[in-house]
Amino acid sequence: MTLEYETLVYGSAAVPAQIAAHFGPQFNPTGTPPKFYEEEIGVWKCYESHIDLLRGALACYRETI
């Protein structure tokens, strides 16, 4: 499942149910959802070079499974 932070911030109420359906836990619509903040959108970009290294390492690992 691929989910962008923007989808969590701007997404509909259906997003938590989609996440729960993907991972399998029982979805509780009365639960308190986590808070996501608009000002955090794009903060990850300062870590992009490190993320690319991690993606490469995980791709190698994934090929061995």
mmCIF file of the N, C-alpha and C atoms, coordinates in Angstrom:
data_MODEL
# 
_entry.id   MODEL 
# 
loop_
_atom_site.group_PDB 
_atom_site.id 
_atom_site.type_symbol 
_atom_site.label_atom_id 
_atom_site.label_alt_id 
_atom_site.label_comp_id 
_atom_site.label_asym_id 
_atom_site.label_entity_id 
_atom_site.label_seq_id 
_atom_site.pdbx_PDB_ins_code 
_atom_site.Cartn_x 
_atom_site.Cartn_y 
_atom_site.Cartn_z 
_atom_site.occupancy 
_atom_site.B_iso_or_equiv 
_atom_site.pdbx_formal_charge 
_atom_site.auth_seq_id 
_atom_site.auth_comp_id 
_atom_site.auth_asym_id 
_atom_site.auth_atom_id 
_atom_site.pdbx_PDB_model_num 
ATOM 1   N N  . MET A 1 1  ? 0.853   -1.176  0.000  1.00 0.00 ? 1  MET A N  1 
ATOM 2   C CA . MET A 1 1  ? 0.000   0.000   0.000  1.00 0.00 ? 1  MET A CA 1 
ATOM 3   C C  . MET A 1 1  ? 0.896   1.236   0.000  1.00 0.00 ? 1  MET A C  1 
ATOM 4   N N  . THR A 1 2  ? 0.618   2.138   -0.887 1.00 0.00 ? 2  THR A N  1 
ATOM 5   C CA . THR A 1 2  ? 1.330   3.400   -0.950 1.00 0.00 ? 2  THR A CA 1 
ATOM 6   C C  . THR A 1 2  ? 0.370   4.497   -0.509 1.00 0.00 ? 2  THR A C  1 
ATOM 7   N N  . LEU A 1 3  ? 0.836   5.297   0.424  1.00 0.00 ? 3  LEU A N  1 
ATOM 8   C CA . LEU A 1 3  ? -0.007  6.358   0.954  1.00 0.00 ? 3  LEU A CA 1 
ATOM 9   C C  . LEU A 1 3  ? 0.862   7.579   1.199  1.00 0.00 ? 3  LEU A C  1 
ATOM 10  N N  . GLU A 1 4  ? 0.493   8.681   0.607  1.00 0.00 ? 4  GLU A N  1 
ATOM 11  C CA . GLU A 1 4  ? 1.242   9.914   0.793  1.00 0.00 ? 4  GLU A CA 1 
ATOM 12  C C  . GLU A 1 4  ? 0.656   10.711  1.950  1.00 0.00 ? 4  GLU A C  1 
ATOM 13  N N  . TYR A 1 5  ? 1.545   11.442  2.613  1.00 0.00 ? 5  TYR A N  1 
ATOM 14  C CA . TYR A 1 5  ? 1.122   12.230  3.772  1.00 0.00 ? 5  TYR A CA 1 
ATOM 15  C C  . TYR A 1 5  ? 0.006   13.192  3.407  1.00 0.00 ? 5  TYR A C  1 
ATOM 16  N N  . GLU A 1 6  ? 0.082   13.749  2.208  1.00 0.00 ? 6  GLU A N  1 
ATOM 17  C CA . GLU A 1 6  ? -0.943  14.682  1.753  1.00 0.00 ? 6  GLU A CA 1 
ATOM 18  C C  . GLU A 1 6  ? -2.326  14.030  1.757  1.00 0.00 ? 6  GLU A C  1 
ATOM 19  N N  . THR A 1 7  ? -2.368  12.742  1.446  1.00 0.00 ? 7  THR A N  1 
ATOM 20  C CA . THR A 1 7  ? -3.634  12.011  1.446  1.00 0.00 ? 7  THR A CA 1 
ATOM 21  C C  . THR A 1 7  ? -4.192  11.928  2.858  1.00 0.00 ? 7  THR A C  1 
ATOM 22  N N  . LEU A 1 8  ? -3.304  11.777  3.834  1.00 0.00 ? 8  LEU A N  1 
ATOM 23  C CA . LEU A 1 8  ? -3.759  11.728  5.224  1.00 0.00 ? 8  LEU A CA 1 
ATOM 24  C C  . LEU A 1 8  ? -4.262  13.088  5.683  1.00 0.00 ? 8  LEU A C  1 
ATOM 25  N N  . VAL A 1 9  ? -3.567  14.145  5.255  1.00 0.00 ? 9  VAL A N  1 
ATOM 26  C CA . VAL A 1 9  ? -3.948  15.491  5.678  1.00 0.00 ? 9  VAL A CA 1 
ATOM 27  C C  . VAL A 1 9  ? -5.254  15.921  5.027  1.00 0.00 ? 9  VAL A C  1 
ATOM 28  N N  . TYR A 1 10 ? -5.332  15.738  3.708  1.00 0.00 ? 10 TYR A N  1 
ATOM 29  C CA . TYR A 1 10 ? -6.483  16.226  2.958  1.00 0.00 ? 10 TYR A CA 1 
ATOM 30  C C  . TYR A 1 10 ? -7.506  15.137  2.642  1.00 0.00 ? 10 TYR A C  1 
ATOM 31  N N  . GLY A 1 11 ? -7.194  13.902  2.995  1.00 0.00 ? 11 GLY A N  1 
ATOM 32  C CA . GLY A 1 11 ? -8.037  12.778  2.617  1.00 0.00 ? 11 GLY A CA 1 
ATOM 33  C C  . GLY A 1 11 ? -9.391  12.767  3.291  1.00 0.00 ? 11 GLY A C  1 
ATOM 34  N N  . SER A 1 12 ? -10.225 11.939  2.766  1.00 0.00 ? 12 SER A N  1 
ATOM 35  C CA . SER A 1 12 ? -11.577 11.818  3.297  1.00 0.00 ? 12 SER A CA 1 
ATOM 36  C C  . SER A 1 12 ? -11.577 10.930  4.539  1.00 0.00 ? 12 SER A C  1 
ATOM 37  N N  . ALA A 1 13 ? -12.712 10.806  5.136  1.00 0.00 ? 13 ALA A N  1 
ATOM 38  C CA . ALA A 1 13 ? -12.863 9.942   6.308  1.00 0.00 ? 13 ALA A CA 1 
ATOM 39  C C  . ALA A 1 13 ? -12.685 8.474   5.942  1.00 0.00 ? 13 ALA A C  1 
ATOM 40  N N  . ALA A 1 14 ? -12.699 8.159   4.653  1.00 0.00 ? 14 ALA A N  1 
ATOM 41  C CA . ALA A 1 14 ? -12.548 6.775   4.203  1.00 0.00 ? 14 ALA A CA 1 
ATOM 42  C C  . ALA A 1 14 ? -11.102 6.286   4.281  1.00 0.00 ? 14 ALA A C  1 
ATOM 43  N N  . VAL A 1 15 ? -10.139 7.197   4.371  1.00 0.00 ? 15 VAL A N  1 
ATOM 44  C CA . VAL A 1 15 ? -8.725  6.809   4.371  1.00 0.00 ? 15 VAL A CA 1 
ATOM 45  C C  . VAL A 1 15 ? -8.378  5.874   5.531  1.00 0.00 ? 15 VAL A C  1 
ATOM 46  N N  . PRO A 1 16 ? -8.748  6.165   6.782  1.00 0.00 ? 16 PRO A N  1 
ATOM 47  C CA . PRO A 1 16 ? -8.430  5.217   7.864  1.00 0.00 ? 16 PRO A CA 1 
ATOM 48  C C  . PRO A 1 16 ? -9.026  3.825   7.633  1.00 0.00 ? 16 PRO A C  1 
ATOM 49  N N  . ALA A 1 17 ? -10.215 3.768   7.085  1.00 0.00 ? 17 ALA A N  1 
ATOM 50  C CA . ALA A 1 17 ? -10.834 2.468   6.811  1.00 0.00 ? 17 ALA A CA 1 
ATOM 51  C C  . ALA A 1 17 ? -10.057 1.714   5.730  1.00 0.00 ? 17 ALA A C  1 
ATOM 52  N N  . GLN A 1 18 ? -9.547  2.430   4.741  1.00 0.00 ? 18 GLN A N  1 
ATOM 53  C CA . GLN A 1 18 ? -8.742  1.799   3.685  1.00 0.00 ? 18 GLN A CA 1 
ATOM 54  C C  . GLN A 1 18 ? -7.437  1.250   4.259  1.00 0.00 ? 18 GLN A C  1 
ATOM 55  N N  . ILE A 1 19 ? -6.821  1.995   5.160  1.00 0.00 ? 19 ILE A N  1 
ATOM 56  C CA . ILE A 1 19 ? -5.589  1.539   5.802  1.00 0.00 ? 19 ILE A CA 1 
ATOM 57  C C  . ILE A 1 19 ? -5.867  0.287   6.634  1.00 0.00 ? 19 ILE A C  1 
ATOM 58  N N  . ALA A 1 20 ? -6.918  0.330   7.425  1.00 0.00 ? 20 ALA A N  1 
ATOM 59  C CA . ALA A 1 20 ? -7.275  -0.818  8.258  1.00 0.00 ? 20 ALA A CA 1 
ATOM 60  C C  . ALA A 1 20 ? -7.580  -2.040  7.400  1.00 0.00 ? 20 ALA A C  1 
ATOM 61  N N  . ALA A 1 21 ? -8.272  -1.845  6.288  1.00 0.00 ? 21 ALA A N  1 
ATOM 62  C CA . ALA A 1 21 ? -8.597  -2.965  5.401  1.00 0.00 ? 21 ALA A CA 1 
ATOM 63  C C  . ALA A 1 21 ? -7.337  -3.567  4.805  1.00 0.00 ? 21 ALA A C  1 
ATOM 64  N N  . HIS A 1 22 ? -6.364  -2.733  4.499  1.00 0.00 ? 22 HIS A N  1 
ATOM 65  C CA . HIS A 1 22 ? -5.118  -3.224  3.909  1.00 0.00 ? 22 HIS A CA 1 
ATOM 66  C C  . HIS A 1 22 ? -4.304  -4.049  4.907  1.00 0.00 ? 22 HIS A C  1 
ATOM 67  N N  . PHE A 1 23 ? -4.200  -3.551  6.132  1.00 0.00 ? 23 PHE A N  1 
ATOM 68  C CA . PHE A 1 23 ? -3.363  -4.220  7.122  1.00 0.00 ? 23 PHE A CA 1 
ATOM 69  C C  . PHE A 1 23 ? -4.097  -5.250  7.956  1.00 0.00 ? 23 PHE A C  1 
ATOM 70  N N  . GLY A 1 24 ? -5.414  -5.248  7.905  1.00 0.00 ? 24 GLY A N  1 
ATOM 71  C CA . GLY A 1 24 ? -6.176  -6.312  8.515  1.00 0.00 ? 24 GLY A CA 1 
ATOM 72  C C  . GLY A 1 24 ? -6.738  -6.101  9.908  1.00 0.00 ? 24 GLY A C  1 
ATOM 73  N N  . PRO A 1 25 ? -6.365  -5.074  10.658 1.00 0.00 ? 25 PRO A N  1 
ATOM 74  C CA . PRO A 1 25 ? -6.984  -4.950  11.982 1.00 0.00 ? 25 PRO A CA 1 
ATOM 75  C C  . PRO A 1 25 ? -8.459  -4.575  11.876 1.00 0.00 ? 25 PRO A C  1 
ATOM 76  N N  . GLN A 1 26 ? -9.169  -4.893  12.885 1.00 0.00 ? 26 GLN A N  1 
ATOM 77  C CA . GLN A 1 26 ? -10.585 -4.519  12.922 1.00 0.00 ? 26 GLN A CA 1 
ATOM 78  C C  . GLN A 1 26 ? -10.684 -3.001  13.001 1.00 0.00 ? 26 GLN A C  1 
ATOM 79  N N  . PHE A 1 27 ? -11.384 -2.391  12.083 1.00 0.00 ? 27 PHE A N  1 
ATOM 80  C CA . PHE A 1 27 ? -11.513 -0.933  12.059 1.00 0.00 ? 27 PHE A CA 1 
ATOM 81  C C  . PHE A 1 27 ? -12.573 -0.499  13.053 1.00 0.00 ? 27 PHE A C  1 
ATOM 82  N N  . ASN A 1 28 ? -12.210 0.445   13.897 1.00 0.00 ? 28 ASN A N  1 
ATOM 83  C CA . ASN A 1 28 ? -13.126 0.962   14.896 1.00 0.00 ? 28 ASN A CA 1 
ATOM 84  C C  . ASN A 1 28 ? -13.442 2.418   14.544 1.00 0.00 ? 28 ASN A C  1 
ATOM 85  N N  . PRO A 1 29 ? -14.576 2.686   13.942 1.00 0.00 ? 29 PRO A N  1 
ATOM 86  C CA . PRO A 1 29 ? -14.885 4.049   13.526 1.00 0.00 ? 29 PRO A CA 1 
ATOM 87  C C  . PRO A 1 29 ? -15.078 5.013   14.694 1.00 0.00 ? 29 PRO A C  1 
ATOM 88  N N  . THR A 1 30 ? -15.218 4.507   15.895 1.00 0.00 ? 30 THR A N  1 
ATOM 89  C CA . THR A 1 30 ? -15.373 5.392   17.054 1.00 0.00 ? 30 THR A CA 1 
ATOM 90  C C  . THR A 1 30 ? -14.030 5.758   17.673 1.00 0.00 ? 30 THR A C  1 
ATOM 91  N N  . GLY A 1 31 ? -12.959 5.159   17.188 1.00 0.00 ? 31 GLY A N  1 
ATOM 92  C CA . GLY A 1 31 ? -11.631 5.465   17.713 1.00 0.00 ? 31 GLY A CA 1 
ATOM 93  C C  . GLY A 1 31 ? -11.199 6.876   17.353 1.00 0.00 ? 31 GLY A C  1 
ATOM 94  N N  . THR A 1 32 ? -10.259 7.395   18.084 1.00 0.00 ? 32 THR A N  1 
ATOM 95  C CA . THR A 1 32 ? -9.741  8.735   17.824 1.00 0.00 ? 32 THR A CA 1 
ATOM 96  C C  . THR A 1 32 ? -8.626  8.641   16.795 1.00 0.00 ? 32 THR A C  1 
ATOM 97  N N  . PRO A 1 33 ? -8.802  9.272   15.646 1.00 0.00 ? 33 PRO A N  1 
ATOM 98  C CA . PRO A 1 33 ? -7.751  9.198   14.616 1.00 0.00 ? 33 PRO A CA 1 
ATOM 99  C C  . PRO A 1 33 ? -6.563  10.081  14.992 1.00 0.00 ? 33 PRO A C  1 
ATOM 100 N N  . PRO A 1 34 ? -5.376  9.729   14.501 1.00 0.00 ? 34 PRO A N  1 
ATOM 101 C CA . PRO A 1 34 ? -4.224  10.600  14.763 1.00 0.00 ? 34 PRO A CA 1 
ATOM 102 C C  . PRO A 1 34 ? -4.393  11.932  14.042 1.00 0.00 ? 34 PRO A C  1 
ATOM 103 N N  . LYS A 1 35 ? -3.683  12.939  14.498 1.00 0.00 ? 35 LYS A N  1 
ATOM 104 C CA . LYS A 1 35 ? -3.762  14.253  13.863 1.00 0.00 ? 35 LYS A CA 1 
ATOM 105 C C  . LYS A 1 35 ? -2.617  14.399  12.871 1.00 0.00 ? 35 LYS A C  1 
ATOM 106 N N  . PHE A 1 36 ? -2.917  14.963  11.722 1.00 0.00 ? 36 PHE A N  1 
ATOM 107 C CA . PHE A 1 36 ? -1.926  15.231  10.698 1.00 0.00 ? 36 PHE A CA 1 
ATOM 108 C C  . PHE A 1 36 ? -1.950  16.724  10.418 1.00 0.00 ? 36 PHE A C  1 
ATOM 109 N N  . TYR A 1 37 ? -0.783  17.292  10.180 1.00 0.00 ? 37 TYR A N  1 
ATOM 110 C CA . TYR A 1 37 ? -0.674  18.735  10.086 1.00 0.00 ? 37 TYR A CA 1 
ATOM 111 C C  . TYR A 1 37 ? -0.194  19.185  8.709  1.00 0.00 ? 37 TYR A C  1 
ATOM 112 N N  . GLU A 1 38 ? -0.894  20.140  8.154  1.00 0.00 ? 38 GLU A N  1 
ATOM 113 C CA . GLU A 1 38 ? -0.599  20.671  6.831  1.00 0.00 ? 38 GLU A CA 1 
ATOM 114 C C  . GLU A 1 38 ? 0.818   21.251  6.753  1.00 0.00 ? 38 GLU A C  1 
ATOM 115 N N  . GLU A 1 39 ? 1.292   21.863  7.815  1.00 0.00 ? 39 GLU A N  1 
ATOM 116 C CA . GLU A 1 39 ? 2.616   22.482  7.772  1.00 0.00 ? 39 GLU A CA 1 
ATOM 117 C C  . GLU A 1 39 ? 3.753   21.468  7.684  1.00 0.00 ? 39 GLU A C  1 
ATOM 118 N N  . GLU A 1 40 ? 3.457   20.193  7.891  1.00 0.00 ? 40 GLU A N  1 
ATOM 119 C CA . GLU A 1 40 ? 4.480   19.155  7.795  1.00 0.00 ? 40 GLU A CA 1 
ATOM 120 C C  . GLU A 1 40 ? 4.611   18.583  6.387  1.00 0.00 ? 40 GLU A C  1 
ATOM 121 N N  . ILE A 1 41 ? 3.747   18.990  5.497  1.00 0.00 ? 41 ILE A N  1 
ATOM 122 C CA . ILE A 1 41 ? 3.811   18.501  4.121  1.00 0.00 ? 41 ILE A CA 1 
ATOM 123 C C  . ILE A 1 41 ? 5.117   18.977  3.490  1.00 0.00 ? 41 ILE A C  1 
ATOM 124 N N  . GLY A 1 42 ? 5.860   18.059  2.918  1.00 0.00 ? 42 GLY A N  1 
ATOM 125 C CA . GLY A 1 42 ? 7.104   18.382  2.232  1.00 0.00 ? 42 GLY A CA 1 
ATOM 126 C C  . GLY A 1 42 ? 8.336   18.410  3.115  1.00 0.00 ? 42 GLY A C  1 
ATOM 127 N N  . VAL A 1 43 ? 8.173   18.253  4.427  1.00 0.00 ? 43 VAL A N  1 
ATOM 128 C CA . VAL A 1 43 ? 9.321   18.281  5.335  1.00 0.00 ? 43 VAL A CA 1 
ATOM 129 C C  . VAL A 1 43 ? 10.306  17.158  4.996  1.00 0.00 ? 43 VAL A C  1 
ATOM 130 N N  . TRP A 1 44 ? 9.818   16.044  4.500  1.00 0.00 ? 44 TRP A N  1 
ATOM 131 C CA . TRP A 1 44 ? 10.647  14.888  4.179  1.00 0.00 ? 44 TRP A CA 1 
ATOM 132 C C  . TRP A 1 44 ? 11.710  15.207  3.125  1.00 0.00 ? 44 TRP A C  1 
ATOM 133 N N  . LYS A 1 45 ? 11.491  16.233  2.317  1.00 0.00 ? 45 LYS A N  1 
ATOM 134 C CA . LYS A 1 45 ? 12.395  16.503  1.198  1.00 0.00 ? 45 LYS A CA 1 
ATOM 135 C C  . LYS A 1 45 ? 13.825  16.809  1.647  1.00 0.00 ? 45 LYS A C  1 
ATOM 136 N N  . CYS A 1 46 ? 14.005  17.318  2.849  1.00 0.00 ? 46 CYS A N  1 
ATOM 137 C CA . CYS A 1 46 ? 15.369  17.563  3.326  1.00 0.00 ? 46 CYS A CA 1 
ATOM 138 C C  . CYS A 1 46 ? 16.097  16.245  3.630  1.00 0.00 ? 46 CYS A C  1 
ATOM 139 N N  . TYR A 1 47 ? 15.368  15.151  3.688  1.00 0.00 ? 47 TYR A N  1 
ATOM 140 C CA . TYR A 1 47 ? 15.953  13.831  3.939  1.00 0.00 ? 47 TYR A CA 1 
ATOM 141 C C  . TYR A 1 47 ? 15.986  12.971  2.677  1.00 0.00 ? 47 TYR A C  1 
ATOM 142 N N  . GLU A 1 48 ? 15.666  13.563  1.543  1.00 0.00 ? 48 GLU A N  1 
ATOM 143 C CA . GLU A 1 48 ? 15.492  12.802  0.308  1.00 0.00 ? 48 GLU A CA 1 
ATOM 144 C C  . GLU A 1 48 ? 16.724  11.974  -0.063 1.00 0.00 ? 48 GLU A C  1 
ATOM 145 N N  . SER A 1 49 ? 17.918  12.530  0.069  1.00 0.00 ? 49 SER A N  1 
ATOM 146 C CA . SER A 1 49 ? 19.120  11.765  -0.305 1.00 0.00 ? 49 SER A CA 1 
ATOM 147 C C  . SER A 1 49 ? 19.287  10.540  0.593  1.00 0.00 ? 49 SER A C  1 
ATOM 148 N N  . HIS A 1 50 ? 18.950  10.664  1.854  1.00 0.00 ? 50 HIS A N  1 
ATOM 149 C CA . HIS A 1 50 ? 19.034  9.525   2.774  1.00 0.00 ? 50 HIS A CA 1 
ATOM 150 C C  . HIS A 1 50 ? 17.955  8.497   2.461  1.00 0.00 ? 50 HIS A C  1 
ATOM 151 N N  . ILE A 1 51 ? 16.790  8.977   2.094  1.00 0.00 ? 51 ILE A N  1 
ATOM 152 C CA . ILE A 1 51 ? 15.692  8.080   1.761  1.00 0.00 ? 51 ILE A CA 1 
ATOM 153 C C  . ILE A 1 51 ? 16.034  7.271   0.519  1.00 0.00 ? 51 ILE A C  1 
ATOM 154 N N  . ASP A 1 52 ? 16.682  7.914   -0.468 1.00 0.00 ? 52 ASP A N  1 
ATOM 155 C CA . ASP A 1 52 ? 17.083  7.190   -1.675 1.00 0.00 ? 52 ASP A CA 1 
ATOM 156 C C  . ASP A 1 52 ? 18.052  6.065   -1.351 1.00 0.00 ? 52 ASP A C  1 
ATOM 157 N N  . LEU A 1 53 ? 18.993  6.308   -0.422 1.00 0.00 ? 53 LEU A N  1 
ATOM 158 C CA . LEU A 1 53 ? 19.914  5.254   0.001  1.00 0.00 ? 53 LEU A CA 1 
ATOM 159 C C  . LEU A 1 53 ? 19.150  4.099   0.644  1.00 0.00 ? 53 LEU A C  1 
ATOM 160 N N  . LEU A 1 54 ? 18.187  4.431   1.479  1.00 0.00 ? 54 LEU A N  1 
ATOM 161 C CA . LEU A 1 54 ? 17.386  3.409   2.137  1.00 0.00 ? 54 LEU A CA 1 
ATOM 162 C C  . LEU A 1 54 ? 16.558  2.632   1.126  1.00 0.00 ? 54 LEU A C  1 
ATOM 163 N N  . ARG A 1 55 ? 15.972  3.327   0.171  1.00 0.00 ? 55 ARG A N  1 
ATOM 164 C CA . ARG A 1 55 ? 15.203  2.640   -0.866 1.00 0.00 ? 55 ARG A CA 1 
ATOM 165 C C  . ARG A 1 55 ? 16.071  1.632   -1.612 1.00 0.00 ? 55 ARG A C  1 
ATOM 166 N N  . GLY A 1 56 ? 17.298  2.033   -1.940 1.00 0.00 ? 56 GLY A N  1 
ATOM 167 C CA . GLY A 1 56 ? 18.214  1.125   -2.633 1.00 0.00 ? 56 GLY A CA 1 
ATOM 168 C C  . GLY A 1 56 ? 18.534  -0.099  -1.794 1.00 0.00 ? 56 GLY A C  1 
ATOM 169 N N  . ALA A 1 57 ? 18.800  0.118   -0.518 1.00 0.00 ? 57 ALA A N  1 
ATOM 170 C CA . ALA A 1 57 ? 19.110  -1.000  0.380  1.00 0.00 ? 57 ALA A CA 1 
ATOM 171 C C  . ALA A 1 57 ? 17.915  -1.933  0.513  1.00 0.00 ? 57 ALA A C  1 
ATOM 172 N N  . LEU A 1 58 ? 16.738  -1.374  0.632  1.00 0.00 ? 58 LEU A N  1 
ATOM 173 C CA . LEU A 1 58 ? 15.543  -2.213  0.766  1.00 0.00 ? 58 LEU A CA 1 
ATOM 174 C C  . LEU A 1 58 ? 15.240  -2.956  -0.524 1.00 0.00 ? 58 LEU A C  1 
ATOM 175 N N  . ALA A 1 59 ? 15.531  -2.356  -1.667 1.00 0.00 ? 59 ALA A N  1 
ATOM 176 C CA . ALA A 1 59 ? 15.308  -3.029  -2.946 1.00 0.00 ? 59 ALA A CA 1 
ATOM 177 C C  . ALA A 1 59 ? 16.191  -4.265  -3.045 1.00 0.00 ? 59 ALA A C  1 
ATOM 178 N N  . CYS A 1 60 ? 17.447  -4.146  -2.598 1.00 0.00 ? 60 CYS A N  1 
ATOM 179 C CA . CYS A 1 60 ? 18.348  -5.309  -2.593 1.00 0.00 ? 60 CYS A CA 1 
ATOM 180 C C  . CYS A 1 60 ? 17.833  -6.399  -1.667 1.00 0.00 ? 60 CYS A C  1 
ATOM 181 N N  . TYR A 1 61 ? 17.349  -6.001  -0.519 1.00 0.00 ? 61 TYR A N  1 
ATOM 182 C CA . TYR A 1 61 ? 16.806  -6.953  0.440  1.00 0.00 ? 61 TYR A CA 1 
ATOM 183 C C  . TYR A 1 61 ? 15.569  -7.642  -0.135 1.00 0.00 ? 61 TYR A C  1 
ATOM 184 N N  . ARG A 1 62 ? 14.742  -6.877  -0.767 1.00 0.00 ? 62 ARG A N  1 
ATOM 185 C CA . ARG A 1 62 ? 13.498  -7.410  -1.325 1.00 0.00 ? 62 ARG A CA 1 
ATOM 186 C C  . ARG A 1 62 ? 13.768  -8.470  -2.386 1.00 0.00 ? 62 ARG A C  1 
ATOM 187 N N  . GLU A 1 63 ? 14.855  -8.308  -3.134 1.00 0.00 ? 63 GLU A N  1 
ATOM 188 C CA . GLU A 1 63 ? 15.206  -9.272  -4.176 1.00 0.00 ? 63 GLU A CA 1 
ATOM 189 C C  . GLU A 1 63 ? 15.648  -10.604 -3.590 1.00 0.00 ? 63 GLU A C  1 
ATOM 190 N N  . THR A 1 64 ? 16.100  -10.619 -2.351 1.00 0.00 ? 64 THR A N  1 
ATOM 191 C CA . THR A 1 64 ? 16.570  -11.858 -1.735 1.00 0.00 ? 64 THR A CA 1 
ATOM 192 C C  . THR A 1 64 ? 15.451  -12.677 -1.116 1.00 0.00 ? 64 THR A C  1 
ATOM 193 N N  . ILE A 1 65 ? 14.279  -12.103 -1.014 1.00 0.00 ? 65 ILE A N  1 
ATOM 194 C CA . ILE A 1 65 ? 13.160  -12.814 -0.381 1.00 0.00 ? 65 ILE A CA 1 
ATOM 195 C C  . ILE A 1 65 ? 12.472  -13.706 -1.397 1.00 0.00 ? 65 ILE A C  1 
# 
